[in-house]
């Protein structure tokens, strides 16, 4: 009987909160549309793939050899030949103005040196403002030059009647999990974690603060409700909205961005539910502590978006961070959820591998709910 009364009280609070959510249709629309908007914006705008690097060429040799060499860059999907320079000043201006990121200078005696079997230096100028793009672009250019040099050596060997030179090292790479090496395939799953962390905390960061500001908290306190029942009842509507957001983002990742989902869908939603519960509890705690809707929303964004974006491994690999920062990431719950999502999406792994991360999310969710209940008791006292 006591258990039944407890559930009736929680259901009554949840029903009240549902009515408030549906009456504020604009907030409901924002709660459902914001994840889709963020996923679309970041999904298309944020990419780590380096291709179509704008390239300018100054071909001083203007020979068949130099044209053949330049054609390798034109045929590569990693470079886009924007214009041909006639002098060094034009090339420098193109890089300074951002028209191109890389300049290729073929010297005047390029063909003569190659025909004589001598080294032919080629200069590559790179805008190092974006160091990541510059480094990758240099790597692409060096790979093309090395392949061209290897083909020349084989050609000279055939002309001199020599047997074909054997390549001492034959590297045959095989990419697992993300065969196309598309950055979108690992950005989108991580982005789902970041979005859910922010949205969930924002949804509940206003609930208790709104009751204090509108003067309705006294009515709730006069009702025969325990702190845990009030918190649970208020979390239910936002949990439902959050799971709808998860469903929408998963469908969008599949049918809009074509991100492969190789793992168990049930495990994906179960882990999302656990993570969502913890994020909602965090937002509830912020709302209880601040008692201000404006301050709650600001604290929620700072406390969720920045750590989830920078320290979760969503964009920047944790293993390359300084040791001190790596230790800090262990306290960022999005780190574990990002690892879970990438494992389920790309690797198709199950609880036998990601069970540890799921358990840590359970600890996070329980801790946040307990903290919210404790803080609410403290405010009442």
Helices and strands as residue ranges (DSSP letters): H 2-23, H 25-45, E 53-59, H 64-75, E 79-84, H 88-96, E 102-106, H 110-115, E 122-126, H 131-159, H 184-205, H 207-214, H 217-222, H 227-255, H 265-290, H 293-301, I 302-306, H 307-310, G 318-320, H 323-329, H 333-342, I 343-347, H 351-380
